[in-house]
Amino acid sequence: MGHYLLRRLLIAVPSLLGISVVLFTVLALAPGDPFAEMTLNPNIPPEVAASLRQKFGLDDPIWQRYFRWLLAMLQGDWGFSFISRVDVDTLIWQRVPVTLAVIGASQILALAIALPVGIYSAARPYSWFDRIASTLAFVGFSLPTFFTGLLLILVFSIKLDWLPFVFRADIAATGWQWWWEHLKQAIMPVMVLGLFQGASWTRYVRSAVLDVVRLDYVTTARSKGLRERAVIMKHVVRNALIPVVTLVALTMPQVFGGAIVTEQIFRVPGIGSLLIDAILRNDTPVVMAVTFVFSCLVILFNLIADLLYGWLDPRISYR
């Protein structure tokens, strides 16, 4: 296991380098100037904008800027935000707790829906439960998150006035009241992301279990007189979860990107809203850092999925 993990980490290094080169080149060649507003302001001399461009090396060749950025990243310096006037890592770490809380809760909700519903639907195919669950799953992942988000705001915030539709990070309450206020404002973003992801995963879990439940060793287990529950849980689910782990691991980084729309709807001060604001204002150091973090998440969750295979299927060995 240790040699396999080390080998995968070594393979990840050139992958991350290649990704960083592509990202940096695309952002460097993209139109837009972070100091454009400054040059249009008649109260600011043109020499100020020129000196700032020289200070940050924006007029240098792309390859020089990339190696300067790479060396700084290796030393823990993620760059300086042109717009917010603070370090990029400070901006990101300010948003990470909110994003992790909302996305983490939504993925727990999605798994809590997809696993039991998908397994039971596959165990009772074409029953009334299976038909109702399949219909709701199709509806769930067919509706975009911005539509369900606006629908929840209309019902629970405007009509019923139960939940706030604007996420506030600066709640003045303390103790249990602080936790309660944060819980109320997180319910709708978590529901939007969790129900959408859960509906998609439900169909995948059902399909994976149906593929396994028809195999010969499952028939053999039933012929030995094992109860249906034991057959499903011990012999079917564990093998059926292998492709599901792949799906969940590969989807997880996409959830961070997909949460951008939900964060914009509910004004959640997370990584998604930070990325959108940086793109609109041509704050390339922030855009580069956030997109590079997303790329690292893709490689990380791929590695986690490979490690989980060995736990789910003892036949898999790491060499």
N, C-alpha and C positions, 0 to 999 in steps of 0.2 A: 504493500500500500504506500509506504513512504517513497520508494523509488518511482512509483507511478505518479504520485502527487508532484514530486520534484520535476519529473519529465514534463508533465502538463504545464507546470509553472514556467519552465524554460521555453516551452513552445509558445506560451502566451506573450512572451516578451517581444518577439518580432511581429506578432499579430498586432499588439498595441502600438508598436512603432509605425507599422504601415497605416493603421487607422489614423494615428495622429498626423502623419504626413498628408493624407488625403483631406482630413478635416481642416488643417491649417491652411493648405493651399486653396481650398474652395472658399474659405472665409476671407483669405487675403485678396483673392481675385474678385470677390463679390463687390458690387457697386455700393457706394455709401461712404461717408466720412464721419467719424464720431465727433469731429470738431466743426462740422458744417454749420451748426447753429451759432457757434462762436464767431465764425467768419462773417455771418450775416448781421451780427449785432454791431451797430455803428459805435457803441460805447467802448468796444474792445479793439485795441489796435491790431492790425494784421500780424505784427511781429509776435504777439503773444501766441496766436494759433500756430505760427511757424515754429516758434521755439518749443511748443509742446509736441508737435509732430517730430521734431528733431530729438527731443528728450526720450520719447517712447519708440523711436526708430521706425516710424511708419513709412519713411521714404527710403529705407534700406531695401536691398534685394530680399526676396521672399526666403531664400535659403538661409540667409544670415538671421533673419527674424525667427525662423523656425528653430535653428540651433540655439539661439539665445533663449527662446521659450522652453526648449527641451532641457537645457542645463538648469534653468530656474525651477522647472517642475521637479527635477531630480533632487534639488535642494529644498523642496517643500514650498517654493514660492509659486503660487498659482497666477500671479499677475495682479494688475491694478485696474479697477473699474474706472473707465473714462467718465462715466455718468455719475455714479454714486460717490466717487472720490474716496473709496475705501478698498481694502484688499479683497480679491475675489473669494478667497477661502473664508473670509469673515462673512461675506454675503451668503455663501452657500450654507455654511454651518448655522446661520440664523434661520434658514428655511428648512433644513433637513428634518428636525424633529416633527414639524407639522406634517410634512409629506409622508414620513415614515408612519406616523400615527394614523393618518387617514387611509393610506394605501394598505398598510398592514392589517388594519381592521377590515377593510373591504375584501382583502384576499382570504382572510379567515372566514368571513361570511360566505364568500363564493365557494370555498371548499366545504363548508358546513352544509351548503345547499346541494352542490354537485355530487359529492360522494354518496350520501344516503339515497338521494332521489335517483341518481343514475344507476346505482347497484340494484335498488328495488325494482326499477323499471325493467332492467335486463332480466331480473329473476322472475318477473311476471310479464313477459312480453305480450303486447296487444291486449292487455287488460285495461279496465277503465282508468286505473291509476296511470298506466303507461301512456295512454292516449292523452289524458289531461296534462300530464307532466311534459310530454313532447310538444303539445300545442303551446303551453306557457313558455317552454324553452325557445321555440321558434319566435314567438312574439318578443321574448326578452332580448335576444341578441339581434333581432331585426330593427328594433327601435334604437336610434342613436342616443348617446348619453346626453347630448344637449337638449333633446326633446324631453326625455324623462326628467332631467334636471329642472327644466322650466315647468313641467307638469307638476312635480312635487312642490315647487315654490308656489305655484298657483293654488294648490289645494291646501297644503299644510301651513303656508306662511300668510297668504293673502286671504283665503276664504276662512280657514279655521283659526289662524293666528296662534298656532301651537309652537312653531319652530322659527328661529331667525334664519333669514336667507342670505345674510352677509356674515361671513366668518370673521371674527374679531380675535386677534392675538393679544390685545391689551385689555383683558377683562380685569376690572378693579376688585372683584370679589376675592375672598380668601376661604380656605378650608373646603368643606363639602360643597359650598355654593359655587366655588371656582370650578370644581370638577363637574358639577351639574350643568353649569353654563357651557362648558366646553363639550360635554356630552350632547347637549341639545343641538348645538350648532354643527356638530360632526355627523349627526344622524343622516341627514339628507345626502351629503357627499358620499358617505360610506354606502348608503343604500343604492345610489346610482351606479357606482363602480362595482359593488359586490353583486348586485342582481344581474347586471350585464355580463360580468365575467362568469358568474355561476350558471347562467343560462347556456352559455357557450360550452362550458366544461361539462355540464350535465349530459349533453348529447354525446360528447366524446367519451365520457365514462361509460355510458350505456353501450356505445358501440364496442368499446374495448372489452367489457364484460361479456357481451354477446359472442364475441369472437372466441373467447376462452371457454365459455360454458359448453360449447359444442365439441370440445376436444375429447379424445378417447380416455385420457386419465381421469377426467371428470365423470364420465360414464362408469369407469371402473370404481371410483370412490362411491358413487351412488349404489352400485351393485353390491358393495360390501355392507350395505345397510346403514351407512352414515346418514344422519339427519340432514335435511336440505340446508339448514342454516350453517351447519359445520362444513358442508361441501362448498357453499358459496364463500364463506368467510376464510376458510383455511386453504382451499385449493384453487379457487377462482380469483378472488379479489387480489391476492398478493401478486399473481402473475399478470393480471389485467392492469395493475397500477404502473407497470413499467413504462408503457407508452404515455400514460397520463403524467408521470413524473417529467418525461421529456417535454410534453406540452406546457405544463405549469412552469418549468424552469425557463423555457424559451420565451414564454409569454410574459414572465415577470418584468423584464426590462421594458417591454412594450407597454405594460401597465403604467409605468412611470411617465412614458411619453403620452399615452392616452389620457392620463389624468390632467394633462394641460387644459383640455376643454372644460372638464369638471371644475378645476381650480379657478378658471376664468368666470364660470357661471356663478359660483358661490363666493367668489373673491377670497379664495383660500390663499394665504401668503406662503405658498410652497415653492418647490423647485420649478414647477411648470410655469407659474406666473412670473417667476424671475427670468426664465428663458424667453418667454414671449416679450416681456418688457425690454430685455437686452437686444432681441432681434429688431424690434421696432425702433430702437434708439441707436442702433449700430454699435453696441457695446461689445466688440468682438472678443476681448479677453473673457468676459462672462460666458458668452455663447460657446467659445472654445472649451472652457473648463467644464461646463454642464454637459455638453455633448460628449466630451471625452469620458466623463464619469458614467454616462449611459453606456458607452462602449465597454468600459470596464465591467459594468454590471452584466452585460451579455456574456462575456467570457467567464465571469465568476459563477453565474447560475448554470452555465454549461458544465462547469467543473463539479458543482454541487450535484447536478443530475447524474453525472457519471459515477460519483461516489455512492449515491443512493441506489444505483442499480445492484451493487454488490450486496446490499442489505436486503433488497427485495428478492433477488434471485441468487441463491448460493452457488449456482453453476457458473456465475460470472467471476473470473479471477483477474486480478490486476498484475500484469507482468511488465 
